[in-house]
Amino acid sequence: MNLNFKKTAAYRIVLILFAISILLASARVYAFTTITILPGKLNNFRVNVPGTVAAGSKFTVKLVALDDYGNIITDFANKYEGLNIGVNIGNNITSEHLDIPASEFKNGAVNFNLSYKKAGNIKVSALFEGVQNTSSTIYVAAGPFHNLKIAAPKKASAGEPFGVKVFAVDQYGNSIRFMPKPNGDIKVYLTGDNFKVRPRIIPANYIKNGSGKFSFISDRAGSSRLNFEVDYDGRTHIFISKNIDIYPSYFNKFLISTNIAKVPAGRPFIIKIVSVDKYGNVINDVNKMKGKVKLVLISQSGIERSSLFSFKSFNKGIALVKTVFNRVGTFSIYAKPEGINLKKLKAHLPKVNRKIRAKSLLLYK
């Protein structure tokens, strides 16, 4: 060790001792302490959400409580214990609501899971004591093909075309643009005895980009459901609409029968009169028609007897007339409406577009 190094080391030691002496002297003159700065009052929530989620799948939302300066309010749970933060999920059309207890917050933040089934853009908003903040947009994507939704009218008239739309949807009813390619044509039928619909076959390629528009006709009145039978993936799948109430067409004629073919003179018998449309459907509400019904008994000699009675006598489209005849012979019985202009009756029917644009309408008879 040389002499210069020893001098330098000694000089540094002197300086250090001098600095310590100054600090000790200052400590006897000045006092000091520490202070903790806490977050201020609640100013907003930071709402963290994913950008895209699948319909019906869970996703995580994070709420962070912040003061005016963006500091996290770490004691939020203690400060607001017993209170709830309102959370809304949805858009301007529909939304869902839930409450998150403030006690769930840990160090000023809380994570929770949500799910949303309707495809489209949504947001999550948090509301608490007048403070409301909204997340960025979340796109809810539809899932894979699950069903073929059939949108049919609740009511239709026999012999008149009614429009039907079909949509490929996921398991939550969200429309999608893809459905499995059918093997062959699609069969269509109505449930119920003797129900027939035209057309009965639809080419599979008439459903494009997950949707299709069609027009059907049924001559049979009653309550039924429209069925689409589709073959794909090696199986037959049947998709069913909601109930369609098919009403009879306008009044066309009466059907007449008796409860017995032969009867002794002087014994009463029953004449049954049924009001039907041109397709043979019974018109249940014919009793609402104005006018009369003329009942005529005719023999070879001509009209033997005639009588008039009101349409109000009909019950669910059927009138029963009890009568007796004393003469022997074979008689014909006729019934016809009186005081009704059938052409005018037809003219007052609701106008129906008989040329609904649908490629499948006249494919099959």
C-alpha positions in Angstrom: 0.0 0.0 0.0 1.6 3.3 -1.1 1.5 6.6 0.8 -0.9 8.4 -1.6 -3.6 5.7 -1.0 -3.3 6.0 2.8 -3.8 9.8 2.5 -6.9 9.4 0.3 -8.5 6.9 2.7 -7.8 9.0 5.7 -9.4 12.0 3.9 -12.6 10.1 3.1 -13.0 9.0 6.7 -12.7 12.5 7.9 -15.5 13.7 5.5 -17.8 10.9 6.6 -17.3 11.7 10.3 -18.0 15.4 9.5 -21.3 14.6 7.7 -22.4 12.4 10.6 -21.7 15.2 13.1 -23.8 17.6 11.0 -26.8 15.2 10.9 -26.6 14.6 14.7 -26.6 18.4 15.2 -29.6 18.8 12.9 -31.6 16.1 14.7 -31.4 18.1 17.9 -33.0 21.1 16.1 -35.7 19.6 13.7 -38.5 16.9 14.2 -40.0 14.6 11.5 -42.9 12.1 11.0 -44.7 10.0 8.3 -48.2 10.4 6.7 -50.4 8.0 4.7 -52.5 9.4 1.8 -55.8 7.5 1.4 -58.0 7.3 -1.8 -60.7 9.9 -2.1 -64.4 9.3 -2.6 -65.8 7.1 -5.3 -65.7 8.8 -8.7 -66.1 6.0 -11.2 -65.8 2.3 -12.0 -63.5 0.8 -14.5 -65.4 -2.0 -16.2 -63.2 -4.6 -17.9 -64.8 -7.0 -20.3 -63.8 -9.2 -23.2 -64.4 -8.0 -26.8 -66.1 -11.1 -28.1 -68.0 -13.9 -26.4 -70.1 -16.9 -27.5 -73.9 -16.8 -26.9 -74.7 -18.6 -23.7 -71.0 -19.0 -22.6 -69.7 -17.5 -19.4 -67.3 -14.5 -19.5 -65.6 -12.6 -16.7 -66.3 -9.0 -15.8 -64.0 -7.0 -13.5 -65.1 -3.9 -11.7 -62.5 -1.6 -10.1 -63.6 1.3 -7.8 -61.6 4.5 -8.5 -61.5 8.0 -6.8 -61.3 11.3 -8.6 -57.6 10.9 -9.4 -57.8 7.3 -10.6 -56.6 5.8 -7.4 -58.1 2.4 -6.5 -60.3 2.6 -3.4 -58.8 -0.4 -1.6 -61.1 -0.2 1.4 -64.3 0.0 -0.8 -65.7 -3.2 0.8 -65.4 -1.8 4.3 -66.5 1.6 3.4 -69.7 0.5 1.7 -70.5 -2.7 3.5 -74.1 -3.7 3.3 -74.7 -1.9 0.0 -75.1 -3.3 -3.5 -73.7 -2.2 -6.9 -76.3 -2.5 -9.7 -75.1 -4.1 -12.9 -76.9 -4.0 -16.2 -76.1 -6.3 -19.2 -77.6 -5.7 -22.6 -78.4 -3.0 -25.1 -81.0 -0.3 -25.8 -83.7 -2.9 -26.6 -83.3 -5.5 -23.9 -81.2 -5.8 -20.7 -80.8 -7.9 -17.6 -80.0 -6.7 -14.1 -78.1 -8.1 -11.1 -76.7 -6.8 -7.8 -73.1 -7.2 -6.6 -72.6 -6.7 -2.8 -69.9 -4.2 -2.0 -68.5 -6.7 0.5 -67.4 -8.9 -2.5 -64.7 -6.3 -3.5 -61.2 -7.3 -2.6 -58.7 -4.4 -2.5 -61.1 -2.3 -4.5 -61.9 -4.8 -7.3 -64.3 -7.6 -7.9 -64.5 -10.3 -10.6 -67.7 -12.1 -11.5 -69.1 -14.2 -14.3 -71.9 -13.4 -16.7 -73.5 -15.0 -19.8 -75.8 -13.6 -22.5 -77.8 -15.6 -25.0 -78.9 -13.0 -27.5 -76.5 -12.5 -30.3 -75.4 -8.9 -31.1 -73.6 -6.0 -29.4 -74.0 -5.5 -25.7 -72.4 -3.5 -22.9 -72.1 -3.9 -19.1 -72.7 -0.9 -16.9 -72.3 -0.4 -13.1 -74.4 2.0 -11.1 -73.8 3.0 -7.4 -74.9 6.1 -5.5 -75.2 8.2 -8.7 -72.0 7.0 -10.2 -72.5 5.1 -13.5 -69.9 3.8 -15.9 -70.2 1.6 -19.0 -67.9 -1.0 -20.5 -66.7 -1.1 -24.0 -68.8 -3.0 -26.6 -69.0 -6.8 -26.3 -69.9 -8.7 -29.4 -72.0 -11.8 -28.6 -71.5 -14.3 -31.5 -74.2 -16.9 -32.3 -73.5 -20.6 -31.8 -73.6 -23.5 -34.3 -76.8 -24.7 -36.1 -79.3 -26.3 -33.7 -82.8 -25.9 -35.1 -84.8 -24.7 -38.1 -87.3 -22.1 -36.8 -90.6 -22.0 -38.7 -92.4 -18.6 -38.5 -96.0 -19.3 -39.6 -99.1 -17.2 -39.0 -101.4 -17.9 -36.1 -104.4 -17.8 -38.4 -105.1 -18.7 -42.0 -108.1 -19.4 -44.2 -108.8 -22.7 -46.0 -107.9 -22.5 -49.6 -106.0 -19.2 -49.2 -102.2 -19.0 -49.3 -100.3 -18.2 -46.1 -96.7 -17.1 -46.0 -94.1 -18.9 -44.0 -90.5 -18.0 -43.2 -87.8 -20.3 -42.0 -84.6 -19.5 -40.2 -81.6 -21.5 -39.2 -80.9 -20.7 -35.5 -78.5 -21.7 -32.7 -79.7 -23.3 -29.5 -80.8 -19.9 -28.2 -82.8 -18.9 -31.2 -80.2 -16.6 -32.8 -80.3 -16.5 -36.6 -77.3 -17.9 -38.4 -76.2 -18.1 -42.0 -75.3 -21.8 -42.0 -77.2 -25.0 -41.7 -76.1 -28.6 -42.7 -76.8 -29.3 -46.3 -79.9 -31.5 -46.6 -79.7 -34.8 -48.4 -82.5 -34.4 -51.0 -85.6 -32.3 -50.9 -87.5 -31.1 -47.8 -90.8 -32.6 -47.1 -93.6 -30.5 -45.7 -96.8 -31.7 -44.0 -99.5 -30.6 -41.5 -100.2 -32.6 -38.4 -103.8 -33.9 -38.0 -106.2 -36.3 -39.7 -106.6 -35.7 -43.4 -104.7 -32.5 -43.3 -102.9 -31.8 -46.6 -100.8 -28.9 -47.6 -99.6 -27.7 -51.0 -96.7 -27.8 -51.9 -95.6 -31.0 -50.2 -92.0 -30.8 -51.4 -89.5 -27.9 -51.2 -86.1 -28.1 -53.0 -83.4 -27.8 -50.4 -81.6 -25.0 -52.2 -84.6 -22.7 -51.6 -83.2 -22.1 -48.2 -80.2 -19.8 -48.7 -77.9 -18.2 -46.2 -79.9 -19.8 -43.4 -83.4 -18.5 -44.4 -86.2 -19.0 -46.9 -89.7 -17.7 -47.7 -92.5 -19.9 -48.8 -96.3 -19.9 -49.4 -98.6 -22.8 -48.6 -102.3 -23.7 -49.0 -104.5 -26.1 -47.0 -108.1 -26.8 -47.8 -108.7 -28.4 -44.5 -109.9 -26.2 -41.6 -108.8 -26.8 -38.0 -105.8 -26.4 -35.7 -102.6 -27.9 -37.0 -98.8 -27.5 -37.1 -96.5 -27.2 -40.1 -93.7 -29.8 -40.2 -90.5 -29.6 -42.1 -88.8 -33.0 -42.6 -85.1 -32.6 -43.4 -82.5 -35.4 -43.9 -78.9 -34.6 -43.0 -76.0 -36.2 -41.1 -77.5 -39.6 -41.8 -80.7 -38.8 -39.8 -84.2 -37.5 -40.4 -84.9 -34.3 -38.5 -88.4 -32.8 -38.1 -88.9 -29.1 -37.3 -92.3 -28.0 -36.2 -94.1 -24.7 -36.2 -96.5 -23.4 -33.5 -100.2 -24.0 -33.9 -101.9 -22.6 -37.0 -105.7 -22.1 -36.7 -107.0 -22.6 -40.2 -110.5 -21.2 -40.5 -113.2 -22.3 -43.0 -113.7 -20.3 -46.2 -116.9 -18.4 -46.8 -120.3 -20.1 -46.8 -120.9 -22.2 -49.8 -123.9 -24.6 -49.3 -125.8 -26.8 -46.9 -125.4 -30.6 -46.4 -128.7 -32.4 -45.5 -129.3 -35.8 -43.9 -131.9 -37.5 -41.8 -131.6 -39.7 -38.8 -133.6 -42.4 -40.6 -134.1 -43.4 -44.3 -137.6 -44.7 -43.9 -140.2 -43.6 -41.4 -143.9 -44.5 -40.9 -146.4 -41.7 -41.6 -147.1 -39.6 -38.5 -143.8 -40.4 -36.7 -141.4 -37.5 -36.2 -137.9 -37.6 -37.6 -134.9 -35.4 -37.5 -133.5 -33.4 -40.4 -129.8 -32.4 -40.0 -128.5 -29.3 -41.8 -124.8 -28.6 -41.9 -123.3 -25.4 -43.3 -120.0 -25.9 -45.1 -117.6 -24.0 -47.3 -116.6 -25.1 -50.8 -114.0 -27.4 -49.3 -116.5 -29.2 -47.0 -115.3 -27.6 -43.8 -118.1 -27.0 -41.3 -118.6 -23.2 -40.7 -119.0 -23.1 -36.9 -120.0 -19.5 -36.7 -122.6 -19.5 -39.4 -125.1 -18.5 -36.7 -123.7 -15.0 -36.9 -124.9 -14.6 -40.5 -128.0 -12.5 -41.1 -130.9 -13.9 -43.1 -133.0 -17.0 -43.1 -132.8 -20.6 -44.1 -135.6 -22.0 -46.2 -136.4 -25.7 -45.7 -138.5 -27.3 -48.5 -140.0 -30.8 -48.8 -140.8 -31.7 -52.4 -142.7 -34.7 -53.8 -143.4 -35.7 -57.4 -146.4 -33.4 -57.2 -144.3 -30.4 -56.3 -143.6 -28.5 -53.1 -145.4 -30.1 -50.2 -144.2 -27.9 -47.4 -141.7 -25.1 -46.7 -140.6 -23.2 -43.7 -138.1 -20.5 -42.7 -135.8 -20.3 -39.7 -133.0 -18.1 -38.6 -129.3 -18.8 -38.9 -129.2 -18.3 -35.1 -130.7 -21.8 -34.8 -127.4 -23.3 -35.8 -125.0 -24.5 -33.1 -121.4 -25.0 -34.2 -122.5 -25.0 -37.9 -125.3 -27.6 -37.4 -129.1 -27.2 -37.2 -131.5 -30.0 -36.2 -135.1 -29.7 -37.3 -137.7 -32.1 -35.9 -140.6 -32.6 -38.2 -143.5 -35.1 -39.0 -145.2 -36.0 -42.2 -148.5 -37.7 -42.6 -148.5 -38.5 -46.3 -147.0 -41.6 -47.8 -144.4 -41.4 -50.5 -140.8 -40.4 -51.3 -139.9 -36.8 -50.6 -136.8 -34.7 -51.3 -135.6 -32.2 -48.7 -133.8 -29.0 -49.7 -132.3 -26.2 -47.7 -131.1 -22.9 -49.1 -130.3 -19.4 -47.7 -132.8 -16.6 -48.1 -132.0 -13.0 -48.1 -128.3 -13.5 -48.7 -126.4 -12.3 -51.7 -123.6 -14.9 -52.0 -121.7 -12.9 -54.5 -121.7 -9.9 -52.1 -120.7 -12.3 -49.3 -117.6 -13.3 -51.2 -116.8 -9.8 -52.2 -116.6 -8.7 -48.5 -114.0 -11.3 -47.7 -110.7 -9.9 -46.6 -108.4 -9.4 -49.6 -105.8 -12.0 -49.8 -102.8 -11.9 -52.1 -103.2 -15.1 -54.1 -99.9 -14.4 -55.8 -97.5 -14.5 -52.9 -94.1 -14.6 -54.4 -92.7 -17.9 -53.5 -90.9 -20.3 -55.9 -92.4 -23.3 -54.3 -96.1 -22.4 -54.5 -96.9 -24.1 -57.7 -94.3 -26.7 -57.9 -96.5 -29.6 -56.9 -100.3 -30.1 -57.0 
